[in-house]
């Protein structure tokens, strides 16, 4: 599930279950992993069986989107696959060769053999032990209005005019590895952290600082839109507005799912987007308490089409994933093994089935950290909402690149 792209998603993501449950859980600190240690190259004898469960057209579309990205980055840019680096030209060629072969409509056995003969396969170090935790995210739809009224009262804010982004590396090379800071200048002319969620909601006339793109009728919808990072607003005045994550207030994300678990409101084994939403709607007097627990606040922008991932290409349902962009190569061809709900009876969790398929690493997310996390984009609609809201399955993640 994406805080930062579409998921950067507000969060690529990011990972819905992780975002609403696992972030800030107090688990033991993971062993640090870098882009040079996140992947290990496999011997052909250790390759998984490459079986794709989905249609070829969606895969071709997703591959074409990554090609858009590799065609616009500098030819010499290096993409790290663990200890091995490949330039953008090689990444582009890797996509083209795979796409050309797909267009021959190969039998599954021929595709499996083709990969074994032509491609290096790298396994995430997160595959070891319990495996990679796969979660999901989707593009929500909700009702909205271009003007506020009694029904539509909750604004989707654009970027405030007093929000500053401070790049410390501009002051000294010793700050090169530090993240950028989100700040504001206070009444004493001092640079201070930007307002928290609670402070933003308490400010009068904040709309003068951050012009609303639209107003929605439900606070819970707005909160989950921040988690997903992108969505469709069906306007009262007619038409559809596509909104997309622009930036956030710089405060750390804190999961309200964990907050409700810790207070005994929802059993851990029952937590999902759906159960959290039901609790919020049943406890309107406590919504401020729960929402304010998460100080992070997302600001949006209107976009044409999309949704778009962290590499600014359109993400494809069931073919785009969000991973930790600091340790995995962006835009790369991947293969995953996990479980997804059956489209024919997707509202029965016991009917989730094993799934394997090729996907593209086109997004990221604030809760998608480390080599043991991956967020699958489900798209839009009932199946997407159910799958993204309930997905919490272990599996394996692999990265593919053409042999030199």
N, C-alpha and C positions, 0 to 999 in steps of 0.2 A: 504495500500500500504504500505515490508520491510527494516532504515539505520543501519545495524549491522549483520544479519545472511544471509540466501538466501535473506532474506528481511532485515536480520538483517542488512536481506535483507539488503542489503547494508544499507538499511537504516534500516527479516524478515522482516522489511519487514525489505518499507515499504514501505504505503498506497499511491497508485499512486495519486489519486485526492488530498488527504491531503498533500502529499509531494510537489505537484506542485502548489497547490492553497492555502491551509489553514495554512501551517506552518508559524509562525511569523506574523499572521494576525492582531495582536493587539486587539484581543477579550478580554473581561474581564477575569481576572485570575480565573481559576476554583478552587472550594473548594478542598483543599488537601484530597486525599484518600490514605489509606494504604492497605496493603494486608489483614489487619484485618477488614477493613470496606468496601472493594470493593464489597463483595458479601453478600447477606442476604438469609438465608434459608427460603424456601417457605413452607407453609402448603399445603398438597396434594390438597386441594380444589382450590388452586391458581396456580397449575401446568398448563402450556400451553397444548394444544392438540398436542401430539407427532406424527406428520405425516412427513414421510421422502419422498422427491420428487425424489430421485435419486436411482441408482442401488445399490444392496447390496454388490456386489463385491468390488466397490471402497471404501465403508465404512469398509469392512473387511480388506482391504489393509491398510487403514489409522490407524485402531485400532492396527493392527500387528506392524506398525511402532512405535506407542507409547509404545507398549509392549517391543520393543527392548530397548527403553530408560529406562523404569522402571526396566528392568532386569539388567541394568548395573550401576544404581546408588545405593549408600549404602541403605541397607534395612531400616535403621532408619531415613533416610532423611524425613523431614516433608513437606507436601504440604498443604498450607493454603487455606481453603475455607471460607473466612470471619473469623468469630470467631472460626471456627472448624478446627482442624488439623488432617491430616491422613498421616501415614507413607507410604513409597514406597511399602512395602509389600501389604498394603491395596489397594493402587492405582493399583497395578498389578492385584490383585484379582478382582477389580472392572472392569477392562478391560476384563479379562478372562470370567467372568460371562456374561457380555454383549455379547461378541463375541460368546460364546457357544450358547446363546439363539438365536442370529441371524442365526446361522447355522441350526436351526430347521425350517427355512423359515416361520416365524410366519406371520399371518395376521396382518394388521395395527392395528386393535383393540386389538389384543393380545399383540403386542409390547407396545402399550400405557398402557395397564393394567399392564404389567410386570414392567415397569418403576415406575408406581405409587405405586406398592407393594414392590419393592426391592430397589429403589434408592431415595436418598435425591436429591433435586433439589434446586440450588442456583441461584438467579437472580442477574445480575449486577445492581449496584445502578444506572448505566447509563440508565437503562430501564425506569426510571422515567422521567417525563417531556416529552421532545421531543424524547427520546429514544436514542439508540446507533446509531452512524453514521457508516454505512458500506461502505467501499471502496474496491477496488480490486487491485491485482497485478498479474503479469504473467511472463513467461520466454520468453524474446524476442529472435529472431534469426536475424542474420545479416551476411553479407559477410565480409571476412577478409583474411589476408595473414600472413604467418610466417616471411616474409621479407618486408620491406617498399619499395614502388615505387610511381610513380606519382599518381596512383589511390588509393593506400592504405597508407595514410599519418598520421593517428591519432592513437597513441599507447595506448594499454591497459597496464598500468603499474603494475608491481608486487610491493611488499613492498620495499620501499627504504632502503638501508643499513644504513642510518644515522637517521632513525626514531626510537625514544625511547618511551617506555611506562613506565611511572613513577607511581608506586603504593605507595602512601603516607602512607598507613596503615603499611608499613614495617618500617616506622620511628617512629610511635607513634600510640597507640590505639585511640587517640583522632581524628585520621584521618580515622577511619574505615568506616565511612559512606560517605566519599568523593569519587567521581569517579576517575578513573585513568586518568592521564594526558598524552597527546601525545606531544612530544617535540623533540628538536634536540640540539646539542651543537654548538654554533656559533664560529666565528673566535676568539673571546675573551675568549673562554672556559667557556661560560655561558650557562646554560640551558634556552632555549627560546621556545616559541610556534613553531610548525612546519609550513612550508610554506603554505600560502593560495592557493586557486585555481589560482588566478591571478599571484601570484609569481611563482608557479610551471610552468605555461604556458610560463612565461617569461624567465625561467632559460635555459641557454645553457647547452647542454650535460647532461640533467637530466636523460637521458637513462643510463648513467654510474652509477647512484645511484639506479635507479629502472628499472631493466631489463624488457623490454616489452614482454608480452606473445604473442601478435599478434598486427597487425595494421588493423584498419577498415577504410572504405572510407568516413564515414559521422560523423561529430562532434555531430550532434543531436542524432544519434544512440548511440554514446558513452555516451552522457549525460544521456539519458533515461536508458541505461544499468546500470549506477551508481544508479539510483533511484530504479530500479528493484532488483539490487544486484546479479543477476545471469543470464546467458544467453548461447546461443549456437552460436558459430562462425563457419560458413560454409567456410572452408579454400580453398583458390585458389589452393593450392597444393594437395587438396583432403582430405576428412575426415571432422570430426566435432570436434571442441574443446569446452569443457564445461568450462566456467569460473565462478568464484564464489567470492563473497565479501570476502576479507581477513581482511582489516582494513581500517581506513580513517585517514585523517590528523588532526583530533581533533577539527576542526573549526565547529561552529554551522551551521546547515542546514538552508538555507533561500530559500523560495519558489519562483521560477521565475514566476509562475502563478500569485501570488499576486503582483509581480513587474509589470507585464503587465497590470493587472487590475488597479492598482493605477495610471498608466500613461495613462489610457484610450485607450490602444491598443486592448484589448479584453473585451467585456462586461462580468461581473461576471457570469451571468446566462448562458453564452455560453462557459465558460472555460472547457476544457477537455484536455487530452493528445493529442488528434487529432487536436484540434484547436491551441494549443500551438505549436505543430510540424509544422503545416501549416504556422503559423506566422513566425517562425524561418526560414523556407525554403524560405519564400517570402522576408525576410529582412536579407540577409547574412551579410551586412555591420554592422549590429547591434548585431550580435551573441556574440561577445566578451563582449559587454556591458551587455547583459542579462545573459550570463553564469557566468561572473565574479561577478554578484550580489550574487551568492551563493558561499561563500568561502570554503565550504566543498568539499573534493575531495576523491574519493574512489580508493583503490588499490585492485587488484584482485589476485587470485591464480587459477591454473588449477585444475579441479576436475574430477574424474571418475564417470560418472552417475550423479544422482541428478535430480533436484536441492534439496538442503538440507536446513532444517530450523534451528532455533537457538538451538534445542536440538540434532542436528546432525543426524537427520533421514530424509529420503526422504519424501518430501511433496507431497500430492495427490491432483490433480485438483478437485476443488469444495468441498473438504473434509478437507483441512488444512486452518487454520486461523492464523493470526498474531494479538497478543494483547500486552498489556503492561506487560512485564515479571516481573516487580517489584511489581505488585499488583494481578496478576492472576496465578493460578497453572499451571506450564508447563506440557505439555503432556496430559492434562485432556480431558475427553469426554465432548463435548458441544452440545448445540442445538441452532439453530439460526432461526429467522423469519425476512425476509427482502424481497427484490425483485431482480430478475436477468432477463437478456434479454432472449427472447425465442430463442432456438437454431435454429428453423426453419426460423425465420425472424429477426435475431439478430441485423441487421443493421438499424432497425427502433426503435428508443428509446421509441416511444409511445406504443410499444408492450411489454414492460417489464412487468413481471407478478410476483405475490406474490410467495414467495419461503420459504419453511421450510425444515430443514434437520439436521442430525447429522454431526458434524465436530469435528476435533481434534485441540487442542491448541498447535501447533507445531512450531510457529514462532513468531517473534517480529519485531519491526521497529522503526526507530528514530522518525517518525511522529505519531506513534501509542502510544499515551500517555493518561493515565486516563481511567476511567471505561466506557466512552461513545464513544470509538473508537474500531473498529474491521476491519481487512483487510482480504478479502477472496482471496485465491489463485485460479486463473482461469486456469493455465496450459500453454500450448503452442499452437500457431496457430491463425487464424483469429478471431474465436469466443472469444478466450482468450484475444486477444489484444483489441477487441471492448468492451467486458465486463469490463475489468480492467480499460480501459481508460475512460469509461463513468459512472461507478458505483459510485453513491453518494446517498444512500438511508438510511432512518432511519428504525430501527427495534429493535428487542429484542435479548439479549444474555443470555444464561443459562449455568450453569455448573452442571454436574451430577456426583455423586459418590455413590457407593454401601452403603446401610445402614450397620451399624456395626452388 
